[in-house]
Amino acid sequence: MKKIFTVLMAVAFAFSVAGLAVAADKAAPAAPADKAAPADKAPVAKKAAKPKAMTVTGTIEALDAAAGTFSVKGKKGNVDLKAGEKVKLGDVKVGDKVTVKYADGTASSVKAVKAPKAKAKPMAEAKPMGDAKPAAEKK
């Protein structure tokens, strides 16, 4: 029994050493020191991720068109924003309900929220016209 156990351990050891050798061969070779990146070509930094676009719907609480800043009071509180290049603050005034798309504190669009249309009132019961009588009374 000891001989079988010893043989199995030897085989397991051989496979583990062979596995390490194969893994070392598959590893990417390191770049030689003499072929390093030239000094004039610095590694390119990854572009910064774009800030996540957010939307807030609320009422304009403060507005400074000259400075291009405004504050919108939404459900979660006030949001202080700066108008983006394409945003025209002359179209809105304090107290207007707006929907604003913004990212990183800069508004990309400001749109006025249209007031919901009043629902049509239900019609009153139909009145018979002239001498028209219900079918049960016509005999």
VMD Tcl script that draws the C-alpha trace (Angstrom):
set ca {
  {0.00 0.00 0.00}
  {2.86 2.35 0.79}
  {4.39 1.68 -2.63}
  {1.16 2.62 -4.45}
  {0.84 5.80 -2.39}
  {4.48 6.71 -3.13}
  {4.02 6.14 -6.86}
  {0.85 8.28 -6.93}
  {2.62 11.11 -5.09}
  {5.54 10.94 -7.53}
  {3.17 11.12 -10.52}
  {1.29 14.06 -8.97}
  {4.58 15.87 -8.33}
  {5.69 15.28 -11.94}
  {2.41 16.70 -13.31}
  {2.63 19.77 -11.12}
  {6.20 20.52 -12.23}
  {5.23 19.98 -15.87}
  {2.22 22.28 -15.43}
  {4.42 25.06 -14.09}
  {6.80 24.69 -17.01}
  {3.96 24.94 -19.54}
  {2.50 27.98 -17.77}
  {5.89 29.72 -17.84}
  {6.16 29.14 -21.60}
  {2.72 30.62 -22.23}
  {3.43 33.77 -20.19}
  {4.06 36.91 -22.25}
  {7.75 37.60 -22.60}
  {8.92 40.82 -20.98}
  {10.18 43.57 -23.26}
  {13.96 43.73 -23.36}
  {15.47 46.72 -21.55}
  {17.29 47.99 -24.67}
  {14.00 48.15 -26.63}
  {12.14 50.33 -24.14}
  {9.69 52.96 -25.37}
  {11.43 56.03 -26.79}
  {11.52 59.07 -24.52}
  {9.69 61.26 -27.07}
  {6.69 58.89 -27.08}
  {5.24 58.87 -23.60}
  {2.60 56.25 -22.84}
  {-0.85 57.44 -23.84}
  {-3.08 58.06 -20.86}
  {-6.62 56.72 -21.05}
  {-9.29 59.31 -21.70}
  {-11.22 60.37 -18.65}
  {-14.65 58.84 -18.45}
  {-17.49 61.18 -19.34}
  {-19.52 62.30 -16.36}
  {-22.89 60.62 -16.13}
  {-25.70 62.70 -17.61}
  {-28.43 63.56 -15.11}
  {-31.90 65.06 -15.48}
  {-33.81 67.21 -13.02}
  {-37.37 68.49 -13.33}
  {-38.39 71.34 -11.09}
  {-38.82 75.07 -10.64}
  {-36.20 77.72 -11.31}
  {-35.43 79.26 -7.92}
  {-32.58 81.63 -8.87}
  {-31.35 82.93 -12.21}
  {-28.38 85.07 -13.23}
  {-28.45 85.24 -17.02}
  {-25.40 87.54 -17.17}
  {-23.24 85.05 -15.24}
  {-24.93 82.06 -16.90}
  {-25.89 80.38 -13.63}
  {-29.20 79.19 -12.23}
  {-30.69 77.00 -9.53}
  {-33.43 74.41 -9.98}
  {-35.48 73.07 -7.08}
  {-36.42 69.46 -7.77}
  {-37.81 66.60 -5.71}
  {-34.42 65.82 -4.18}
  {-33.46 69.43 -3.41}
  {-31.78 72.35 -5.17}
  {-29.29 71.88 -7.99}
  {-26.97 74.79 -8.79}
  {-25.92 74.73 -12.45}
  {-23.96 76.67 -15.03}
  {-25.47 77.12 -18.48}
  {-23.68 75.23 -21.26}
  {-22.66 76.74 -24.60}
  {-25.97 76.01 -26.34}
  {-28.28 76.90 -23.42}
  {-30.17 80.19 -23.64}
  {-31.29 81.43 -20.23}
  {-33.20 84.34 -21.77}
  {-36.06 81.94 -22.56}
  {-36.78 81.15 -18.89}
  {-37.48 83.14 -15.73}
  {-37.67 82.51 -12.00}
  {-40.70 80.35 -11.16}
  {-40.81 78.51 -14.50}
  {-41.09 74.73 -14.42}
  {-38.27 73.19 -16.44}
  {-36.54 69.93 -17.26}
  {-32.75 70.27 -17.28}
  {-30.20 67.79 -18.59}
  {-26.79 68.28 -17.02}
  {-23.48 66.63 -16.28}
  {-20.72 67.74 -13.96}
  {-22.56 70.93 -12.95}
  {-23.08 72.20 -16.51}
  {-26.50 72.19 -18.16}
  {-26.68 70.89 -21.71}
  {-30.38 71.66 -22.23}
  {-33.13 73.56 -20.45}
  {-36.69 72.93 -21.63}
  {-39.85 74.45 -20.23}
  {-42.38 71.93 -18.95}
  {-45.75 72.39 -20.59}
  {-48.70 72.62 -18.24}
  {-50.88 69.51 -18.45}
  {-54.05 70.03 -20.45}
  {-57.25 70.14 -18.46}
  {-59.31 67.02 -18.93}
  {-62.54 67.45 -20.81}
  {-65.56 67.50 -18.53}
  {-67.85 64.51 -18.98}
  {-70.95 65.35 -20.97}
  {-74.21 65.70 -19.08}
  {-76.85 63.05 -19.63}
  {-78.28 63.18 -23.12}
  {-81.57 65.05 -23.26}
  {-84.22 63.98 -25.69}
  {-84.57 66.31 -28.59}
  {-87.93 67.80 -29.43}
  {-90.85 65.33 -29.24}
  {-88.67 62.28 -29.23}
  {-89.92 59.78 -26.69}
  {-88.30 56.62 -25.48}
  {-89.28 53.46 -27.39}
  {-91.39 52.15 -24.48}
  {-93.67 55.20 -24.57}
  {-94.30 55.23 -28.36}
  {-97.43 53.11 -28.73}
}
mol new
graphics top color blue
foreach p $ca { graphics top sphere $p radius 0.5 }
foreach p [lrange $ca 0 end-1] q [lrange $ca 1 end] { graphics top cylinder $p $q radius 0.2 }
display resetview
